[in-house]
Amino acid sequence: MMFNVSLKFIIALSSVMFLLITFVFNFNITFIVYNYEDYHKNDEALCPYK
């Protein structure tokens, strides 16, 4: 009984940690891509029109 409960707890904890890590990683990747690619592309596109 205790082994089953601990196994479920470990699975739930690992799944929560996995979701949290993937969310943070995806947020960081989109943040980096937005700042360093889209921002500079917009600057390059807007500079000739200024």
C-alpha positions in Angstrom: 0.0 0.0 0.0 2.7 2.5 0.9 4.8 1.6 -2.1 1.8 2.2 -4.4 1.1 5.6 -2.8 4.8 6.6 -3.0 5.0 5.5 -6.7 1.9 7.6 -7.5 3.4 10.5 -5.6 6.7 10.2 -7.5 4.9 10.0 -10.9 2.8 13.0 -10.1 5.8 15.0 -8.9 7.9 14.1 -11.9 5.0 15.0 -14.3 4.5 18.4 -12.6 8.2 19.1 -12.7 8.3 18.1 -16.4 5.4 20.4 -17.2 7.0 23.3 -15.2 10.4 22.8 -16.9 8.9 22.6 -20.4 6.8 25.7 -19.8 9.7 27.8 -18.5 12.0 26.5 -21.3 9.4 27.3 -24.0 8.8 30.8 -22.4 12.5 31.5 -22.4 12.9 30.3 -26.0 10.0 32.4 -27.3 11.3 35.4 -25.2 14.8 35.1 -26.7 13.5 34.6 -30.2 11.1 37.6 -29.9 13.8 39.9 -28.5 16.8 38.9 -30.7 15.1 38.1 -34.0 11.8 39.9 -34.4 13.0 43.1 -32.7 16.1 43.4 -34.8 14.1 42.4 -38.0 11.6 45.1 -37.2 14.4 47.6 -36.6 16.0 46.7 -40.0 12.6 47.0 -41.7 11.8 50.3 -40.1 15.2 52.0 -40.5 14.9 52.7 -44.2 11.4 54.2 -43.8 12.7 56.6 -41.1 
